[in-house]
Every structure is written in structure tokens, then in C-alpha cells.
Amino acid sequence: MKKIHICLVSGQPIPNLIPLRMEEFAPDKVILIVSSDMTIPAVRMARIIRDWGIAVEEKSIEPYSLDAARSTFLDILAEIENEDVILNVTGGTKIMAFAAFEVFREMKRPIIYIDTQGKQVQILSPKAGVIPFKGAIKVKPYLASYGQNIIDDGRKDYSVVHHHRPFMDALVKNIDEYIDGIRTLNGYLAPHRSTRTFPLDIDVGGNLVDSKFGAILSLCQENGLVGIADNGLLVLPDLATVEFLSGGWLEEYVFDTVSSLSPADLRMGLKVEWDQKGSKQPTNEYDVVFTHENRLYLIECKTKRFMGKDKEESNDNPIYKLESLKEAAGGLYGKGMLVSYQRLTDAQKRRLAANRLEFCDGPALKNLKDKVKQWIK
């Protein structure tokens, strides 16, 4: 006897995918009930489900006709009457869900509902019950379910993060000492992120007398990251060092902090391509992204100030970027956080709060682990 899931396809695919990764519900086959406006989400879901080694079939439905929807579900049950069939009633239109619920309850077949807020599966029929989430959807299928396919897995060698930890800890622990120097250093390094010829010499002689800039240079030297020539040239050995010192260090710091909380899946510097129509697919990069208890968490990291009006909808504005990507990549169940080495303005904090985005800035970075731990609760 095969175990078969009936899933009502909607624009929010995660509730349909969660029970497929739980031992108690794992099926041999999934039947996707698809209305005409949900063909793209259905294609994405089917691809993921097949990658998990589960058979998939699609059935069309009239989503706003109660009688037609009832007939669809009755026909499906007649075809597989000897199989172990479960209805996941979480998705679809209200009429689809109502028709399915009626038919399955009349036929005394199991019905489940995915409570993402409570992190549990509710068994609605034939006998009520609750089972906490146990399965864990990883980053790749989560993003793919919303049409974002990974084209670059980002950083694979994480041993360097441990090597950099003393430098990063010093920057955070003594943030008041280094915050201005980091800003100056960013200004020197920003134009060289596309440079490919190394070692690279940058003339910083005019700022060597600046005590705050001198402090950050001394820290870099102590950690073997840069050299300072007698003629006032800042010597950088390779592009990786340029990227690390111009902001990559904060991504590593956040990644290492989140890693200590043991999420289901954690990535850094991930690049994705959208599966939209057109000759050129849009791409995005995520600083830190992870899944925990079947939710997607995005963290945008910034070490420089970003000025201008917060309402400006520009891709250079990290708040606007986070707003857009949190919904596009995580749907209703995604969460976003902005981590900034520089202090955020009150206006920026208000905009983040208005869009239900978390933030951690300036000296608060010293408590980042506790902040993230509370956030994922």
C-alpha cells in the first residue's frame, strides 16, 4: 500500500513541503492539485519533490467552484481508494480547501494542516492531534520553491573563519576604538574590489597621522593581513584580503555566530538566479542565509554608512534590498535582519521595524548571538 499526499498548490509552497521531510508522514507519491494560475509554483514544487526521490503527479482543478472541486477530489479518491491517502489542506483557495476537507472527512481519510507559527502539524481528522516539526527544509530547496536557483554555493572553506576570529572579535569588542577607522579603510578599499593585479599598493600616507585610522591599520598588521611600507603605502597581498577588510569580515563574524546556534542549514555569500522568463535571468547574492525549523532567515551585513532618504527605493539601499528579498525568497515564513557595524539612524530603525525586519547595529553587535537566538525563537 502506497502512502500518498494530496497537496493544494498555492503561492506559499513551504507548508506543502514540510510534512514530506517528516518521518511520520513521508510519502511514496505526491499528487499536486493545481489551478490554472498556479502552474509555475507547481512546476517548482514538483522538481523539488522529485529531487527528494518522491513520485509526483499533477491534477487540475476549478478553484472557485465548490461542486467542481468536490468532483475532482471524489474522482481522485476513487482512483486510489486502496492506498494510504493523506490530505494536506493548508494551501489552495478557500473553496478548494473547503471542498477537499468535506470530501476527505466524509470518506474518513486523514487530514492535516501545517501550523508554521506554532511549528507543528495539526491532525484535523479523523482524530485530532498535534505533532511538532521534525523535518528540516534546507536552503537550496527552500529558495528553489520560490524560483531562486543556486548558481554559486558561496564560501566552501570555512576554516579561514576560525583563523580570522581574533581579528573580528577585536573589531566588535572595541568597536568605539575602530568604528571611524573602518570607515576610512572602506573608503580606500572600495575602488579595488574588482582589481586583479596583486600585491596592491595604496597610498594612505596622508592619513597615517590619524590615530583612529592608525589603530585599525595596527590591528590589521598584528593579524598579518596587510603591510605598511616606509613610503606610506598600504600593501594588500590578494583580492581575498581586500574583500575581507572591506566588509567580508562582518559576514564571517555573523556566519560564525549563527553557526554556534546549530541551524538546519547555513550558507555565506550564496548567489542565486531567478527562474523568470526573459533572455537574462536576474541574480542576487545573500550575505548570510540559513534555515531553522522550516523558516528561511536572511541577514544583510554592512560595515559602511548608507546615507540618503530611507524611502528611496534603490538597490544600493540595504533596507530596501532586505525588504524585497525577504518576501521574494522566504515568502510569508521568511525573516530578515540587518547587521550594521555603523550605528543606524532612528529613521532607519523605524523603517526596519515597520517592515518587521530585525536589526543589530553598533555596540549591540557584542550581543549578536543572544539577538539571533531570540530572533529564531
LOZAKOL-946757 format. One record per residue (C-alpha): x, y, z; residue in three letters. Coordinates in steps of 0.5 Angstrom, whole numbers, padded with zeros to 4 digits, always signed. Example, Ala and Ser with C-alpha at 12.3 -4.5 7.8 and 13.67 -1.06 7.14 Angstrom:
2
+0025-0009+0016ALA;+0027-0002+0014SER;
***
This chain:
377
+0000+0000+0000MET;+0003+0007-0002LYS;+0003+0013+0002LYS;+0000+0019-0002ILE;+0000+0026+0000HIS;-0005+0031-0003ILE;-0003+0038-0003CYS;-0007+0044-0005LEU;-0002+0048-0009VAL;-0001+0056-0007SER;+0004+0062-0008GLY;+0007+0059-0001GLN;+0010+0052-0002PRO;+0013+0051+0005ILE;+0007+0048+0008PRO;+0006+0043+0003ASN;+0014+0041+0003LEU;+0015+0041+0011ILE;+0011+0034+0012PRO;+0015+0031+0006LEU;+0021+0031+0010ARG;+0018+0028+0017MET;+0019+0021+0018GLU;+0011+0021+0021GLU;+0008+0023+0014PHE;+0014+0022+0009ALA;+0010+0019+0002PRO;+0012+0015-0003ASP;+0008+0020-0008LYS;+0005+0027-0008VAL;-0001+0029-0012ILE;-0001+0036-0013LEU;-0008+0040-0014ILE;-0006+0046-0019VAL;-0011+0051-0021SER;-0009+0055-0028SER;-0006+0061-0024ASP;-0001+0056-0020MET;+0002+0052-0026THR;+0009+0056-0024ILE;+0009+0054-0017PRO;+0007+0047-0018ALA;+0013+0046-0023VAL;+0018+0049-0018ARG;+0015+0044-0012MET;+0015+0038-0017ALA;+0022+0039-0019ARG;+0024+0039-0011ILE;+0020+0033-0009ILE;+0023+0029-0015ARG;+0030+0031-0012ASP;+0028+0028-0006TRP;+0026+0021-0009GLY;+0019+0022-0009ILE;+0014+0021-0015ALA;+0010+0027-0017VAL;+0003+0027-0021GLU;-0001+0034-0022GLU;-0009+0034-0023LYS;-0012+0041-0025SER;-0018+0044-0021ILE;-0023+0049-0022GLU;-0021+0053-0016PRO;-0027+0057-0015TYR;-0033+0052-0016SER;-0035+0048-0010LEU;-0038+0043-0014ASP;-0033+0042-0019ALA;-0028+0042-0013ALA;-0031+0037-0010ARG;-0032+0032-0016SER;-0024+0033-0017THR;-0023+0030-0010PHE;-0028+0025-0011LEU;-0025+0022-0017ASP;-0018+0022-0014ILE;-0020+0018-0008LEU;-0024+0013-0013ALA;-0017+0012-0017GLU;-0013+0011-0011ILE;-0018+0008-0006GLU;-0014+0002-0004ASN;-0008+0007-0002GLU;-0006+0010+0004ASP;-0008+0018+0003VAL;-0007+0024+0007ILE;-0010+0031+0005LEU;-0005+0037+0007ASN;-0011+0042+0007VAL;-0006+0048+0008THR;-0006+0051+0001GLY;-0010+0053-0005GLY;-0016+0057-0005THR;-0021+0057+0001LYS;-0026+0054-0004ILE;-0021+0048-0006MET;-0019+0047+0002ALA;-0027+0047+0004PHE;-0028+0042-0002ALA;-0023+0038+0000ALA;-0024+0038+0007PHE;-0031+0036+0006GLU;-0030+0030+0002VAL;-0024+0027+0006PHE;-0028+0028+0012ARG;-0034+0024+0009GLU;-0029+0019+0007MET;-0026+0018+0014LYS;-0019+0020+0011ARG;-0013+0023+0015PRO;-0013+0031+0014ILE;-0007+0035+0016ILE;-0006+0043+0017TYR;+0001+0046+0018ILE;+0002+0051+0023ASP;+0008+0055+0021THR;+0007+0060+0027GLN;+0006+0054+0032GLY;+0012+0050+0029LYS;+0007+0044+0029GLN;+0003+0039+0024VAL;-0004+0039+0027GLN;-0008+0033+0025ILE;-0015+0035+0024LEU;-0019+0029+0022SER;-0021+0023+0024PRO;-0018+0024+0030LYS;-0015+0031+0033ALA;-0008+0031+0035GLY;-0001+0035+0034VAL;+0006+0033+0032ILE;+0012+0038+0033PRO;+0016+0040+0027PHE;+0022+0035+0026LYS;+0024+0035+0019GLY;+0028+0041+0016ALA;+0028+0044+0010ILE;+0035+0046+0007LYS;+0037+0053+0004VAL;+0037+0050-0003LYS;+0030+0047-0004PRO;+0027+0053+0000TYR;+0030+0058-0005LEU;+0028+0054-0011ALA;+0021+0053-0008SER;+0020+0061-0009TYR;+0024+0061-0016GLY;+0031+0062-0014GLN;+0036+0057-0016ASN;+0043+0057-0013ILE;+0049+0058-0018ILE;+0054+0059-0013ASP;+0055+0056-0007ASP;+0059+0062-0004GLY;+0064+0060+0001ARG;+0066+0053+0002LYS;+0073+0053+0006ASP;+0070+0056+0013TYR;+0077+0054+0016SER;+0079+0061+0015VAL;+0073+0064+0019VAL;+0076+0061+0025HIS;+0083+0064+0023HIS;+0080+0071+0023HIS;+0076+0070+0029ARG;+0081+0074+0034PRO;+0081+0080+0029PHE;+0074+0080+0028MET;+0073+0079+0036ASP;+0077+0085+0037ALA;+0073+0090+0032LEU;+0067+0088+0036VAL;+0070+0088+0043LYS;+0073+0095+0042ASN;+0068+0098+0037ILE;+0069+0105+0039ASP;+0076+0105+0038GLU;+0076+0102+0031TYR;+0069+0105+0028ILE;+0072+0111+0025ASP;+0078+0108+0022GLY;+0074+0102+0019ILE;+0070+0108+0015ARG;+0077+0111+0013THR;+0079+0104+0011LEU;+0073+0102+0007ASN;+0074+0109+0003GLY;+0081+0107+0001TYR;+0079+0099-0001LEU;+0072+0100-0004ALA;+0075+0102-0011PRO;+0079+0096-0011HIS;+0074+0090-0010ARG;+0075+0089-0018SER;+0083+0089-0018THR;+0086+0083-0020ARG;+0093+0085-0020THR;+0097+0084-0013PHE;+0100+0085-0009PRO;+0097+0092-0009LEU;+0100+0098-0006ASP;+0095+0104-0004ILE;+0098+0111-0002ASP;+0095+0112+0005VAL;+0101+0117+0007GLY;+0096+0123+0009GLY;+0092+0119+0014ASN;+0098+0115+0017LEU;+0098+0121+0023VAL;+0090+0120+0024ASP;+0090+0116+0031SER;+0084+0112+0029LYS;+0086+0110+0022PHE;+0093+0108+0025GLY;+0089+0104+0030ALA;+0086+0100+0025ILE;+0092+0099+0021LEU;+0096+0097+0027SER;+0090+0091+0028LEU;+0091+0089+0021CYS;+0098+0089+0021GLN;+0098+0085+0028GLU;+0094+0080+0025ASN;+0098+0079+0019GLY;+0093+0082+0014LEU;+0097+0088+0011VAL;+0104+0091+0011GLY;+0106+0098+0011ILE;+0112+0101+0007ALA;+0116+0106+0009ASP;+0114+0111+0004ASN;+0107+0111+0007GLY;+0104+0105+0002LEU;+0099+0100+0005LEU;+0100+0093+0002VAL;+0095+0088+0001LEU;+0097+0081-0001PRO;+0091+0079-0005ASP;+0084+0080-0007LEU;+0081+0076-0001ALA;+0084+0081+0004THR;+0081+0087+0000VAL;+0074+0083+0000GLU;+0075+0081+0008PHE;+0077+0088+0010LEU;+0072+0092+0006SER;+0066+0088+0009GLY;+0067+0081+0009GLY;+0070+0080+0016TRP;+0063+0082+0018LEU;+0060+0077+0014GLU;+0064+0072+0017GLU;+0063+0074+0024TYR;+0056+0074+0023VAL;+0056+0067+0020PHE;+0061+0064+0026ASP;+0056+0067+0031THR;+0050+0064+0027VAL;+0054+0057+0027SER;+0054+0057+0034SER;+0047+0056+0035LEU;+0047+0050+0030SER;+0041+0052+0025PRO;+0039+0046+0020ALA;+0043+0049+0014ASP;+0047+0055+0014LEU;+0051+0059+0008ARG;+0055+0065+0007MET;+0056+0069+0000GLY;+0051+0065-0003LEU;+0049+0067-0011LYS;+0042+0065-0014VAL;+0039+0066-0021GLU;+0031+0067-0021TRP;+0028+0063-0026ASP;+0024+0068-0029GLN;+0022+0069-0037LYS;+0027+0073-0041GLY;+0034+0073-0044SER;+0037+0075-0038LYS;+0035+0072-0031GLN;+0036+0077-0025PRO;+0041+0075-0020THR;+0042+0076-0012ASN;+0047+0075-0007GLU;+0046+0073+0000TYR;+0051+0075+0006ASP;+0049+0070+0011VAL;+0042+0066+0010VAL;+0040+0060+0014PHE;+0034+0055+0015THR;+0032+0054+0022HIS;+0025+0050+0024GLU;+0023+0050+0017ASN;+0024+0058+0016ARG;+0029+0062+0012LEU;+0033+0067+0015TYR;+0037+0073+0011LEU;+0042+0077+0014ILE;+0045+0083+0011GLU;+0051+0086+0013CYS;+0054+0093+0013LYS;+0060+0096+0015THR;+0060+0103+0012LYS;+0054+0108+0013ARG;+0049+0108+0008PHE;+0046+0115+0007MET;+0040+0118+0004GLY;+0033+0118+0005LYS;+0031+0111+0007ASP;+0024+0112+0003LYS;+0029+0112-0003GLU;+0028+0105-0007GLU;+0035+0104-0009SER;+0038+0097-0010ASN;+0044+0101-0006ASP;+0040+0101+0000ASN;+0041+0095+0004PRO;+0034+0096+0008ILE;+0030+0096+0001TYR;+0034+0090-0001LYS;+0032+0087+0005LEU;+0025+0088+0005GLU;+0025+0086-0002SER;+0029+0079-0002LEU;+0026+0077+0005LYS;+0019+0077+0002GLU;+0021+0074-0005ALA;+0026+0069-0002ALA;+0022+0067+0004GLY;+0015+0068+0003GLY;+0010+0069+0009LEU;+0015+0065+0013TYR;+0022+0068+0012GLY;+0025+0073+0016LYS;+0030+0079+0015GLY;+0036+0082+0019MET;+0040+0088+0018LEU;+0047+0087+0022VAL;+0051+0094+0021SER;+0058+0096+0024TYR;+0056+0103+0024GLN;+0050+0106+0028ARG;+0043+0106+0025LEU;+0039+0113+0025THR;+0033+0113+0028ASP;+0029+0114+0022ALA;+0033+0107+0019GLN;+0031+0103+0025LYS;+0023+0106+0024ARG;+0023+0103+0017ARG;+0026+0097+0019LEU;+0021+0096+0025ALA;+0015+0098+0020ALA;+0017+0092+0016ASN;+0018+0087+0021ARG;+0026+0087+0020LEU;+0030+0086+0026GLU;+0037+0090+0026PHE;+0043+0089+0030CYS;+0048+0096+0030ASP;+0054+0099+0033GLY;+0056+0097+0040PRO;+0050+0092+0040ALA;+0054+0087+0036LEU;+0057+0085+0042LYS;+0051+0081+0044ASN;+0049+0079+0037LEU;+0049+0072+0039LYS;+0043+0073+0044ASP;+0040+0077+0039LYS;+0040+0072+0034VAL;+0038+0067+0039LYS;+0032+0071+0041GLN;+0030+0072+0034TRP;+0030+0065+0031ILE;+0025+0063+0037LYS;
***
